[in-house]
Amino acid sequence: MEPAARPRRSVLYLPASNARAVDKARALPCDVVILDLEDSVAPDMKAEARAGAAAAVREGGFGGRELVVRTNGLDTPWGAEDLAMAAAARPDAVLVPKVSAALDLAQARAALGSGLPLWAMIETCSAILRLAELGAASIVEGVEAWVMGSNDLAKEMRCPLTAEREALLTPLTLSLIAARAHRLAILDGVFNEIADGDGLARQCAQAAALGFDGKTLIHPSQVDAANRAFTPQAEAVAWARVVVEAFEQPENRDRGVLKVEGRMVERLHFAEARRLIEVADAIAARGPA
């Protein structure tokens, strides 16, 4: 089954220990809020962050935004309690960090029980070497999306993390190919330089051109740039509507190839056109916030 055709252009991490930031997120124009229990939370704040995440999920008020909880890993002192809290609180999804093998996903699923969607962080060299295995396991364990952890991956690779990310293009592209092969959504990693708007715009454009569904963010000021980069262009949406209309004509419903306004269009373009329209319509329905 194809991943849900829903906007995930801007995916904002917030420390779940910061109640004020979480409350403000209810009015931000981001598509997804990730309540973070991992990297942005100090060890002595883990319990407070866990309680804050549970309260935020329980209180709701995030509108059409997906609400995701990122746990600590199961190999940490906090991971098991994080997953138990998430299983009880029932956010829209649970993001598991440092996924490097199928067993990691199986353990997370066992802790969460059935029905609660999983997201997986792809952020280790071991994960890159096991992308096919992780893709197959993702289908079995109910994973909806992969999230690139570019900071951790660059650290493990010992490569510089520039705006253009020359050293990361291979693992980014391989991860995207694997995600698409297994019909998963996939989100790009974060951009660290909050004050560098030009660098952020370049990296968002790069990620969109590669084919990512959206970008993870570390600050509310980055939301607008991600939304701009990953919002379907009006011309592309207009053309998609033309393609869909052509294939939906009674005489064309069984045809694999059409000539539309002088261009050859295959049925695979029909499927992508419908997905693009669904995303664009969902964005329009949400409005500015």
Secondary structure, 3 states (H helix, E strand, C coil): CCCCCCCCCEEEEEECCCHHHHHHHCCCCCCEEEEECCCCCCHHHHHHHHHHHHHHHHHCCCCCCEEEEECCCCCCCCHHHHHHHHHHHCCCEEEECCCCCHHHHHHHHHHHCCCCCEEEEECCHHHHHCHHHHHHHHHHHCEEEEEECHHHHHHHHCCCCCCCCHHHHHHHHHHHHHHHHCCCEEEECCCCCCCCHHHHHHHHHHHHHHCCCEEEECCHHHHHHHHHHHCCCHHHHHHHHHHHHHHCCHHHCCCCEEEECCEEEEHHHHHHHHHHHHHHHHHHHHCCC
